[in-house]
Amino acid sequence: MNRQDFIKTLGDHGVFFDHHGTRHDIFVHEKTGKKIPVPRHKEMKNKFLKLVLKEIPKD
């Protein structure tokens, strides 16, 4: 999955960009405030997406 699709999927789950870190971009879940670091790779593995989505609380 490419990075743009990955970020769009995060947005669909209520996670939005907060700031740039040194090696990662930091995203935050809008309701819980949980921070999620996302590496700056062009391609993301689906396994990584599943791990991140598992950490996001369900509404």
Backbone as ProteinMPNN parsed JSONL, in Angstrom:
{"seq_chain_A": "MNRQDFIKTLGDHGVFFDHHGTRHDIFVHEKTGKKIPVPRHKEMKNKFLKLVLKEIPKD", "coords_chain_A": {"N_chain_A": [[0.86, -1.171, 0.0], [0.582, 2.199, -0.83], [1.916, 5.233, 0.625], [0.157, 7.455, 0.641], [-2.399, 6.281, 0.38], [-2.379, 4.854, 2.727], [-2.37, 6.923, 4.656], [-4.82, 8.077, 4.053], [-6.535, 6.009, 4.801], [-6.044, 6.021, 7.558], [-7.149, 8.531, 8.151], [-9.828, 7.995, 7.619], [-10.413, 6.564, 9.847], [-10.416, 8.389, 11.879], [-7.949, 9.546, 12.486], [-5.514, 12.008, 12.395], [-3.025, 14.197, 10.905], [-0.469, 15.553, 12.954], [2.21, 16.599, 13.566], [5.595, 16.913, 12.21], [8.107, 14.579, 12.905], [11.522, 13.619, 13.601], [12.183, 11.343, 12.048], [9.749, 10.28, 11.518], [6.299, 10.964, 10.738], [3.916, 12.385, 12.844], [0.808, 11.319, 13.865], [-2.478, 11.842, 15.208], [-5.109, 10.442, 17.088], [-8.34, 11.662, 16.916], [-10.294, 11.575, 18.995], [-9.257, 10.22, 21.248], [-6.682, 11.167, 21.544], [-4.433, 9.688, 21.209], [-1.15, 9.183, 20.089], [0.311, 8.395, 16.965], [3.056, 7.221, 15.396], [4.187, 7.479, 12.074], [6.168, 6.083, 9.653], [8.264, 7.575, 7.081], [8.07, 6.207, 4.489], [7.729, 5.27, 1.057], [6.224, 3.061, 0.439], [3.997, 1.135, 2.379], [3.661, -1.644, 4.508], [0.996, -3.968, 4.584], [0.708, -5.354, 6.915], [1.748, -3.607, 8.82], [-0.194, -1.593, 8.726], [-2.401, -3.009, 9.756], [-1.494, -3.452, 12.379], [-1.391, -0.811, 13.337], [-4.081, 0.012, 13.097], [-5.202, -1.732, 14.895], [-4.428, -0.644, 17.294], [-5.96, 1.627, 17.442], [-8.765, 2.834, 19.107], [-12.073, 1.49, 18.885], [-15.103, 3.083, 17.918]], "CA_chain_A": [[0.0, 0.0, 0.0], [1.419, 3.389, -0.834], [1.792, 6.076, 1.818], [-1.04, 8.304, 0.555], [-3.552, 5.432, 0.694], [-2.254, 4.545, 4.154], [-2.795, 8.111, 5.401], [-6.262, 8.221, 3.815], [-7.176, 5.005, 5.648], [-5.985, 6.536, 8.923], [-8.123, 9.604, 8.227], [-11.149, 7.377, 7.676], [-10.578, 6.043, 11.211], [-10.352, 9.482, 12.839], [-6.561, 9.85, 12.83], [-5.096, 13.118, 11.565], [-1.645, 14.66, 11.029], [-0.201, 16.511, 14.027], [3.462, 17.294, 13.281], [6.708, 16.133, 11.678], [9.177, 14.213, 13.811], [12.79, 13.554, 12.883], [12.124, 10.266, 11.054], [8.361, 9.873, 11.343], [5.252, 11.965, 10.888], [3.108, 12.016, 13.997], [-0.62, 11.455, 13.679], [-3.178, 11.772, 16.487], [-6.52, 10.056, 17.028], [-9.052, 12.875, 17.319], [-11.089, 11.437, 20.217], [-8.481, 9.756, 22.397], [-5.416, 11.881, 21.642], [-3.33, 8.735, 21.073], [-0.212, 9.545, 19.023], [0.71, 7.274, 16.128], [4.159, 7.582, 14.494], [4.125, 6.843, 10.754], [7.444, 6.304, 8.957], [8.175, 8.257, 5.789], [8.389, 5.31, 3.385], [6.751, 5.37, -0.033], [5.361, 1.89, 0.516], [3.724, 0.629, 3.723], [3.221, -3.032, 4.498], [-0.356, -4.13, 5.109], [0.861, -5.828, 8.294], [1.916, -2.395, 9.635], [-1.504, -0.955, 8.803], [-3.224, -3.789, 10.682], [-1.017, -3.18, 13.735], [-1.79, 0.546, 13.708], [-5.536, 0.039, 13.262], [-5.506, -2.491, 16.109], [-4.169, 0.268, 18.408], [-6.959, 2.701, 17.456], [-9.989, 2.341, 19.735], [-13.292, 1.491, 18.08], [-16.135, 3.973, 18.454]], "C_chain_A": [[0.903, 1.229, 0.0], [1.058, 4.306, 0.34], [0.517, 6.931, 1.799], [-2.308, 7.511, 0.88], [-3.571, 5.086, 2.179], [-2.774, 5.706, 4.997], [-4.296, 8.343, 5.234], [-7.038, 7.237, 4.69], [-7.161, 5.442, 7.108], [-7.025, 7.64, 9.125], [-9.547, 9.087, 8.314], [-11.461, 6.829, 9.065], [-10.404, 7.126, 12.276], [-8.958, 9.847, 13.293], [-6.055, 10.912, 11.862], [-3.677, 13.565, 11.885], [-1.528, 15.691, 12.144], [1.071, 17.303, 13.732], [4.497, 16.332, 12.704], [7.691, 15.841, 12.799], [10.469, 14.157, 13.015], [12.764, 12.501, 11.782], [10.706, 9.81, 10.746], [7.463, 11.112, 11.341], [4.341, 11.473, 12.006], [1.648, 12.333, 13.701], [-1.292, 11.247, 15.029], [-4.623, 11.355, 16.247], [-7.322, 11.19, 17.639], [-9.802, 12.749, 18.64], [-10.253, 11.071, 21.438], [-7.187, 10.518, 22.598], [-4.207, 10.972, 21.54], [-2.466, 9.117, 19.874], [0.254, 8.294, 18.287], [1.834, 7.733, 15.204], [4.051, 6.791, 13.195], [5.437, 7.138, 10.029], [7.227, 6.946, 7.593], [8.67, 7.368, 4.649], [7.34, 5.492, 2.296], [5.758, 4.222, 0.014], [5.224, 1.44, 1.968], [3.267, -0.82, 3.586], [1.829, -3.11, 5.124], [-0.322, -4.605, 6.56], [1.005, -4.639, 9.247], [0.583, -1.682, 9.813], [-2.406, -1.69, 9.792], [-2.807, -3.541, 12.125], [-1.462, -1.805, 14.22], [-3.288, 0.602, 13.966], [-5.979, -0.731, 14.502], [-5.351, -1.603, 17.35], [-5.221, 1.369, 18.523], [-8.242, 2.161, 18.074], [-11.187, 2.444, 18.794], [-14.313, 2.413, 18.74], [-17.335, 3.212, 18.957]], "O_chain_A": [[1.878, 1.288, 0.749], [0.007, 4.149, 0.96], [-0.127, 7.106, 2.834], [-3.192, 8.011, 1.575], [-4.629, 5.032, 2.807], [-3.532, 5.497, 5.944], [-4.967, 8.761, 6.178], [-8.075, 7.587, 5.253], [-8.147, 5.257, 7.821], [-7.703, 7.678, 10.153], [-10.382, 9.671, 9.004], [-12.625, 6.649, 9.422], [-10.26, 6.808, 13.456], [-8.79, 10.402, 14.379], [-6.152, 10.741, 10.647], [-3.181, 13.345, 12.99], [-2.365, 16.584, 12.272], [1.033, 18.531, 13.654], [4.311, 15.115, 12.706], [8.067, 16.737, 13.555], [10.507, 14.604, 11.868], [13.274, 12.745, 10.689], [10.489, 9.038, 9.812], [7.824, 12.163, 11.872], [4.036, 10.283, 12.095], [1.298, 13.455, 13.336], [-0.751, 10.56, 15.896], [-5.279, 11.845, 15.328], [-7.029, 11.635, 18.748], [-9.934, 13.746, 19.351], [-10.512, 11.558, 22.539], [-6.64, 10.523, 23.701], [-3.079, 11.414, 21.755], [-2.979, 9.347, 18.779], [0.553, 7.27, 18.901], [1.599, 8.553, 14.316], [3.848, 5.577, 13.215], [5.783, 8.299, 9.813], [6.138, 6.867, 7.024], [9.591, 7.744, 3.924], [6.193, 5.831, 2.585], [4.588, 4.39, -0.329], [6.212, 1.372, 2.699], [2.561, -1.165, 2.638], [1.53, -2.397, 6.082], [-1.221, -4.292, 7.341], [0.454, -4.653, 10.348], [0.259, -1.22, 10.907], [-3.101, -1.054, 10.584], [-3.661, -3.429, 13.005], [-1.864, -1.649, 15.373], [-3.719, 1.184, 14.961], [-7.012, -0.418, 15.094], [-6.06, -1.788, 18.339], [-5.363, 1.98, 19.582], [-8.76, 1.139, 17.623], [-11.288, 3.383, 18.005], [-14.377, 2.51, 19.965], [-18.292, 3.817, 19.439]]}, "name": "protein", "num_of_chains": 1, "seq": "MNRQDFIKTLGDHGVFFDHHGTRHDIFVHEKTGKKIPVPRHKEMKNKFLKLVLKEIPKD"}
